[in-house]
Amino acid sequence: MRVSARLSEQVGALLLAAALAAAAPAVAEAPRRVVSINLCTDQLAMMLAAPGQLLSVSHLATEPQTSAMVEEARAYPANRGQAEEVFLMHPDVVLAGTFTARQSVDLLRSLGIEVVELPPANAFSDIPDQLRTVGRALGREARAEELVAEFEADLARLKVDLPPARAAMYYPRGYTTGSGTLADAILRHTGFSNVAAELGLDGGGDLPLERLVMAQPDMIVTSSPYPGASRAEELMDHPALQAVRAEAGSVEVSDGGWICGTPAVLQALEVMGEARRNLAAVRLTELDGSR
C-alpha cells in the first residue's frame, strides 16, 4: 500500500508539472535576422543588437548631417526602405518608424514579416520606452535595461541648474521647434527656455525673422550647414540675423543628437550645457565690466 501510495504521489507530481509546463507561455526565440529602415530605429538597433543579428540599416544612418552613429552604421549594408529589397534579406523582424514609407510597411506585413513601429520621441521619458520596445523585439531585454540605467544616470548628471536663458533655434528657411518636442526638452534641461514656445509654437514650424529679431533671444542655436548651397539656407546669412547672433550668444549644433529618441541626445545635452555655462561666464564678465 505504501509503495502504491508513493507511486500515486509521484505520478500526480509528474502530471502537475506537465500541466504547468503546458500552461506556461513559450519563450519566444530571439530573431536572428533584423533589418531597420528608419534613422531612429537604426540607432536603437545598433545599440541593442547582438553580434550578427542586425543585417542592414537605412541609408540615412551614414549621413553625417542627420545621424549620430555614422561610423557604426558603415559596418552594415544600407537599404532604402523598399519592400522588395528588404524582403529579399529574409528578415525575421523589421524595425520602422510610424512615419516610415507606409507602402513598404504594409506590403512587408502582407508578406508575413513582423514589423515593429516606433513613434517619434517628444520627451526624455520616451527614450527608455523605445529602448525597451526594441530590446523586446530583438530578445535583448537585459541589454536594454543596462542602457536605460546608463541613460537615466547621464541625464541626471547633465542637468544644468542655472536661471533659464532665452534660446531660439533657427534653421534654414526660418524653421524652428516649439513646445512638445525633443529639442524643447533639450533646451529646458540645459538651462534655457525656448523662444518659439514663448511665442506659442507647438511642434515644428517657421519663425519669421522679424519675430526672432523682436524677441531678442540670449542664444541662437543653428545647425551645421549642409554641403553645397541652397535657397533655404540663404536666410542664415541675412544681415538682421547676423546682427542678432552678434548681440546674443550663438552655438552651431549637429542635427544627429536632436532628431531621435535615443541616448544620442546626450551629445546634444553636452553641447548645450557647455553653451549655457559659457553664456553665464560671458554675462558675468560683462556685469563686472559695467561696474
Backbone torsions as a table, in degrees:
resi	resn	phi	psi	omega
1	MET	NA	-42.6	179.6
2	ARG	-62.4	-41.3	179.2
3	VAL	-63.3	-42.5	-179.6
4	SER	-64.1	-41.6	179.9
5	ALA	-65.8	-42.4	179.9
6	ARG	-63.8	-41.1	178.6
7	LEU	-62.9	-40.2	178.8
8	SER	-63.4	-40.1	178.7
9	GLU	-64.2	-41.5	-179.8
10	GLN	-65.6	-42.4	178.2
11	VAL	-62.9	-42.7	179.0
12	GLY	-62.5	-40.9	178.9
13	ALA	-64.4	-39.9	178.8
14	LEU	-65.7	-41.4	178.7
15	LEU	-64.7	-39.2	178.2
16	LEU	-64.7	-43.8	179.0
17	ALA	-62.2	-40.0	179.1
18	ALA	-65.1	-40.4	179.9
19	ALA	-65.2	-41.7	179.1
20	LEU	-65.4	-39.9	179.2
21	ALA	-64.2	-38.8	179.7
22	ALA	-68.5	-33.1	-178.2
23	ALA	-78.9	-24.8	-177.5
24	ALA	-68.0	139.6	178.7
25	PRO	-66.0	141.0	179.4
26	ALA	-70.1	139.6	177.7
27	VAL	-79.4	117.8	-177.3
28	ALA	-67.4	138.3	177.4
29	GLU	-75.5	137.9	179.3
30	ALA	-62.6	138.0	178.8
31	PRO	-63.4	139.3	-179.5
32	ARG	-92.4	-21.4	-174.8
33	ARG	-129.6	109.0	-175.7
34	VAL	-121.2	135.2	176.7
35	VAL	-125.5	135.1	175.4
36	SER	-111.7	136.2	-178.2
37	ILE	-123.3	21.8	-178.2
38	ASN	-139.3	141.2	-176.6
39	LEU	-55.3	-43.8	-176.0
40	CYS	-75.6	-39.2	175.8
41	THR	-70.3	-26.4	172.9
42	ASP	-53.6	-51.0	-174.4
43	GLN	-67.2	-42.8	178.1
44	LEU	-62.5	-41.0	-179.9
45	ALA	-66.0	-41.9	179.7
46	MET	-65.6	-31.9	178.0
47	MET	-72.8	-31.8	-168.2
48	LEU	-106.7	-27.2	-170.6
49	ALA	-65.6	146.8	172.1
50	ALA	-74.6	158.0	177.6
51	PRO	-53.9	129.3	178.0
52	GLY	83.1	-5.6	-176.2
53	GLN	-81.3	-37.0	-177.6
54	LEU	-90.4	121.0	-175.9
55	LEU	-90.4	-37.3	-171.1
56	SER	-158.5	148.9	174.1
57	VAL	-124.4	167.2	-178.3
58	SER	-70.2	157.9	-179.6
59	HIS	-63.8	-21.5	179.6
60	LEU	-69.6	-19.8	-177.2
61	ALA	-65.7	-19.5	179.6
62	THR	-104.7	11.7	178.3
63	GLU	-88.5	113.5	-175.9
64	PRO	-59.9	-27.5	-177.4
65	GLN	-74.3	-22.2	-174.2
66	THR	-122.4	-19.1	-173.2
67	SER	-104.6	139.7	176.7
68	ALA	-93.2	-2.0	-176.3
69	MET	-134.8	53.1	-175.3
70	VAL	-62.8	-49.7	-176.6
71	GLU	-63.5	-42.2	178.7
72	GLU	-63.2	-38.5	-176.9
73	ALA	-67.7	-26.8	-178.8
74	ARG	-67.1	-11.3	177.9
75	ALA	-81.0	-6.7	-175.7
76	TYR	-120.0	147.0	171.3
77	PRO	-61.0	141.8	-179.2
78	ALA	-94.6	147.2	173.9
79	ASN	-125.6	163.7	178.7
80	ARG	-111.3	19.0	173.9
81	GLY	73.7	13.4	178.5
82	GLN	-79.8	134.8	-175.4
83	ALA	-58.2	-39.1	-177.0
84	GLU	-63.3	-47.3	-178.2
85	GLU	-67.4	-36.9	179.7
86	VAL	-68.2	-43.2	-179.5
87	PHE	-59.2	-38.8	-178.4
88	LEU	-70.1	-11.7	174.2
89	MET	-83.0	-7.2	178.9
90	HIS	55.0	53.3	-178.6
91	PRO	-75.4	149.6	170.0
92	ASP	-82.8	-35.1	-179.0
93	VAL	-141.0	139.3	173.0
94	VAL	-116.4	133.6	177.3
95	LEU	-102.7	131.7	-176.7
96	ALA	-145.0	163.7	171.7
97	GLY	-93.8	160.4	-179.1
98	THR	-67.5	-16.0	177.0
99	PHE	-106.7	8.5	174.0
100	THR	-65.3	152.3	-176.8
101	ALA	-39.8	112.2	-174.4
102	ARG	-64.3	-36.8	-178.9
103	GLN	-61.0	-42.5	179.9
104	SER	-64.1	-46.0	-179.2
105	VAL	-61.5	-47.9	-178.1
106	ASP	-63.9	-40.3	-179.5
107	LEU	-67.7	-41.3	178.7
108	LEU	-61.9	-41.6	178.4
109	ARG	-65.4	-38.3	179.5
110	SER	-65.7	-22.2	178.0
111	LEU	-89.7	5.9	175.0
112	GLY	87.8	13.4	-180.0
113	ILE	-94.4	132.9	178.1
114	GLU	-72.0	127.6	177.1
115	VAL	-120.5	123.9	177.3
116	VAL	-104.1	119.8	-177.1
117	GLU	-106.8	139.2	176.8
118	LEU	-118.1	134.6	176.7
119	PRO	-79.0	164.0	175.6
120	PRO	-62.3	145.8	176.6
121	ALA	-88.7	133.5	179.6
122	ASN	-118.6	0.3	-179.0
123	ALA	-153.7	159.8	179.1
124	PHE	-62.1	-31.1	-179.2
125	SER	-65.3	-19.2	178.1
126	ASP	-74.4	-23.2	-172.4
127	ILE	-68.1	-48.2	174.4
128	PRO	-57.8	-37.2	178.9
129	ASP	-62.1	-42.1	-177.9
130	GLN	-71.3	-37.5	174.6
131	LEU	-60.0	-43.6	-178.4
132	ARG	-68.9	-38.1	179.1
133	THR	-61.5	-48.3	179.3
134	VAL	-70.3	-35.2	176.1
135	GLY	-58.4	-43.4	177.3
136	ARG	-65.3	-42.6	-178.5
137	ALA	-62.0	-31.7	-177.4
138	LEU	-96.9	-1.9	-175.0
139	GLY	68.9	30.8	-175.9
140	ARG	-122.7	45.5	-176.7
141	GLU	-60.6	-41.2	-178.3
142	ALA	-63.4	-42.0	178.3
143	ARG	-65.4	-37.4	177.7
144	ALA	-61.2	-43.0	179.6
145	GLU	-64.6	-36.0	176.2
146	GLU	-61.7	-45.4	-179.1
147	LEU	-67.9	-35.7	177.0
148	VAL	-61.8	-46.2	-179.7
149	ALA	-62.0	-43.6	179.1
150	GLU	-63.7	-43.1	-179.2
151	PHE	-62.9	-47.7	-176.9
152	GLU	-64.7	-35.2	177.1
153	ALA	-67.1	-44.2	179.5
154	ASP	-67.4	-36.2	178.6
155	LEU	-61.1	-44.0	178.2
156	ALA	-65.2	-39.9	-179.0
157	ARG	-63.8	-33.2	-173.9
158	LEU	-91.2	5.0	177.4
159	LYS	-67.6	129.5	179.7
160	VAL	-102.4	120.3	-179.1
161	ASP	-102.2	76.0	175.2
162	LEU	-132.2	155.1	176.5
163	PRO	-57.0	137.6	-175.9
164	PRO	-59.4	126.0	169.7
165	ALA	-95.4	147.2	-173.0
166	ARG	-85.9	116.6	-178.3
167	ALA	-114.7	144.2	175.4
168	ALA	-122.2	122.0	172.7
169	MET	-84.1	128.3	-175.1
170	TYR	-141.8	118.1	-173.4
171	TYR	-121.8	173.7	179.1
172	PRO	-48.5	143.0	-177.1
173	ARG	70.4	8.9	179.0
174	GLY	79.7	19.5	-178.6
175	TYR	-72.8	143.6	176.5
176	THR	-149.6	174.7	177.9
177	THR	-130.5	138.9	-177.5
178	GLY	-106.5	-143.1	-177.0
179	SER	-71.0	161.1	178.0
180	GLY	72.6	24.5	-179.0
181	THR	-128.0	159.2	176.9
182	LEU	-63.1	-38.0	179.0
183	ALA	-62.4	-40.2	176.9
184	ASP	-62.3	-40.1	178.3
185	ALA	-64.2	-38.9	178.6
186	ILE	-62.3	-45.3	179.1
187	LEU	-61.1	-50.0	-176.2
188	ARG	-64.1	-31.7	-178.9
189	HIS	-74.0	-21.0	-174.5
190	THR	-111.6	24.0	172.4
191	GLY	87.0	26.3	177.7
192	PHE	-125.6	155.2	163.2
193	SER	-106.4	162.8	-172.8
194	ASN	-106.2	113.9	-178.6
195	VAL	-58.8	-41.0	-179.6
196	ALA	-61.8	-38.5	177.1
197	ALA	-66.8	-38.5	176.7
198	GLU	-59.5	-35.3	-177.9
199	LEU	-84.2	4.7	173.3
200	GLY	94.7	7.8	-179.3
201	LEU	-81.4	128.5	176.4
202	ASP	-113.9	119.7	-174.4
203	GLY	84.1	-151.0	-178.6
204	GLY	-101.3	155.9	178.2
205	GLY	176.0	-179.4	-179.5
206	ASP	-90.4	142.3	176.3
207	LEU	-117.7	110.9	179.5
208	PRO	-56.1	141.0	-177.7
209	LEU	-58.5	-35.2	179.9
210	GLU	-60.5	-40.8	-179.4
211	ARG	-70.2	-35.5	176.8
212	LEU	-63.1	-45.7	-179.5
213	VAL	-61.4	-44.2	-178.4
214	MET	-67.9	-27.1	-179.3
215	ALA	-70.5	-23.5	178.8
216	GLN	50.5	62.2	-179.4
217	PRO	-68.6	158.6	175.2
218	ASP	-83.7	-21.2	-176.1
219	MET	-147.5	135.4	173.5
220	ILE	-107.8	126.4	178.3
221	VAL	-109.6	119.4	179.4
222	THR	-125.6	163.5	-180.0
223	SER	-94.2	157.0	175.0
224	SER	-61.7	134.8	-177.6
225	PRO	-65.0	146.1	177.0
226	TYR	-79.7	155.5	177.3
227	PRO	-60.2	147.6	-179.3
228	GLY	81.9	-172.3	-178.6
229	ALA	-125.4	150.5	176.7
230	SER	-147.7	155.5	179.3
231	ARG	-65.1	-30.1	-179.9
232	ALA	-62.5	-29.6	-177.2
233	GLU	-88.4	-7.8	-179.5
234	GLU	-59.8	-33.4	-179.7
235	LEU	-59.8	-29.3	-176.5
236	MET	-67.6	-16.3	178.8
237	ASP	-101.7	7.4	-177.8
238	HIS	-63.5	136.3	-178.8
239	PRO	-55.5	-36.2	-179.6
240	ALA	-65.4	-40.0	177.8
241	LEU	-68.4	-39.4	178.4
242	GLN	-63.0	-35.8	177.7
243	ALA	-66.0	-40.5	177.4
244	VAL	-64.3	-42.4	-179.8
245	ARG	-65.7	-33.2	179.1
246	ALA	-69.9	-33.9	-178.9
247	GLU	-80.2	-41.1	-178.6
248	ALA	-93.7	174.2	168.9
249	GLY	-73.9	162.0	-178.6
250	SER	-146.6	138.0	177.6
251	VAL	-138.7	136.3	178.2
252	GLU	-104.9	127.2	-173.7
253	VAL	-121.5	158.4	172.0
254	SER	-88.9	134.4	-177.6
255	ASP	-64.3	-21.3	-173.3
256	GLY	-56.3	-33.7	-178.5
257	GLY	-88.1	-0.6	-174.0
258	TRP	-111.9	-14.5	-169.1
259	ILE	-87.5	-44.7	-167.7
260	CYS	-108.1	148.6	176.0
261	GLY	-82.9	71.8	178.5
262	THR	-135.3	169.7	175.9
263	PRO	-59.1	-8.5	176.6
264	ALA	-63.6	-17.2	177.0
265	VAL	-62.8	-20.0	178.1
266	LEU	-60.5	-30.0	176.7
267	GLN	-62.8	-43.9	178.6
268	ALA	-65.6	-38.0	179.3
269	LEU	-65.4	-37.3	177.1
270	GLU	-61.3	-47.8	-177.4
271	VAL	-64.3	-47.2	-176.0
272	MET	-72.8	-31.4	175.4
273	GLY	-63.4	-43.2	177.2
274	GLU	-64.1	-40.7	179.2
275	ALA	-62.2	-38.7	-179.9
276	ARG	-68.7	-41.5	178.6
277	ARG	-66.9	-38.6	176.8
278	ASN	-63.6	-40.9	179.2
279	LEU	-63.9	-40.7	178.1
280	ALA	-62.2	-40.1	179.5
281	ALA	-65.8	-41.1	178.7
282	VAL	-63.9	-45.8	-179.2
283	ARG	-63.4	-36.6	178.5
284	LEU	-66.6	-41.1	177.4
285	THR	-63.4	-42.1	178.1
286	GLU	-62.9	-39.5	179.5
287	LEU	-65.4	-43.4	178.7
288	ASP	-63.4	-36.8	-179.3
289	GLY	-70.5	-23.5	-178.0
290	SER	-86.1	-7.5	-178.7
291	ARG	-83.4	NA	NA
